[in-house]
């Protein structure tokens, strides 16, 4: 294996004392309205759906819950509205064991929402309305300074303002906290943010938008990871059913095919991957091993129905990986 496993490989002093390492997620909170339909409608088309429901989400919230699910002490920094949706989002985080002391209730703007349409094959498309997430500010991050300082990993996404992400990443860098950036949805990243990213994670669509490589195969994902690593240092490109690729500046890129599982529901799989990866990285696991684990966790996640997803544990993932050998 050619990737440098020294990344993220030194356990924190808390881990040596048996105290779980800490992940801080700065990011978005949305209440997801989920619609099940035979397909996603084309422009001007109306389709009959088979059911609907809602769940607490947002990339930030999903990743925080996943990090907690896989053993990390997890804190969320974000904003919700002073409304019923905001209450549901806070309760969901608390019930998952995520610290919400730094989730502010915005007095002006409503909570963020998304509407996702899941088709008969289990794939989906979504629209988000960011609401209070866009009011996350540098002042919020100043208040959260201590919790960021005491973390091992900070996780960011693109569903909050760039200025907030840049400020959070800079703060983390000052305290030696590693920064994982999930550049989703894809948008140009400013130099102040790029300079403080330790690991970039993108899917096939986001990789193509950032570097121009159409990720339609695993070799293409590997090419994209190699190109992006020249700018970001360390990069993971997730390519869904194809697999994943990783690039580290100055090293030969590495790729693996996806695990073959029965697809049931992909909604939230990318966030589960990132949360699991962050938890493993925070605990001092080498980067390649952490990606192996996160990839297996995501495979299990897409193969079970919604009501079973929160039952996935580190032990189940470890067992799954051992059975593949």
Secondary structure as UniProt FT lines:
FT   TURN            5..8
FT   HELIX           13..16
FT   TURN            17..18
FT   STRAND          22..26
FT   STRAND          30..37
FT   TURN            43..44
FT   STRAND          49..57
FT   HELIX           59..69
FT   TURN            70..71
FT   STRAND          73..81
FT   HELIX           84..95
FT   TURN            96..97
FT   STRAND          99..106
FT   STRAND          112..118
FT   TURN            120..121
FT   STRAND          124..129
FT   HELIX           131..135
FT   HELIX           138..143
FT   HELIX           145..149
FT   STRAND          153..157
FT   HELIX           162..174
FT   TURN            175..176
FT   STRAND          178..182
FT   HELIX           191..194
FT   TURN            195..196
FT   STRAND          199..203
FT   HELIX           204..211
FT   HELIX           218..232
FT   STRAND          234..238
FT   HELIX           240..242
FT   STRAND          243..248
FT   TURN            249..250
FT   STRAND          254..257
FT   TURN            267..268
FT   HELIX           269..282
FT   TURN            283..284
FT   HELIX           287..302
FT   HELIX           306..311
FT   HELIX           314..324
//
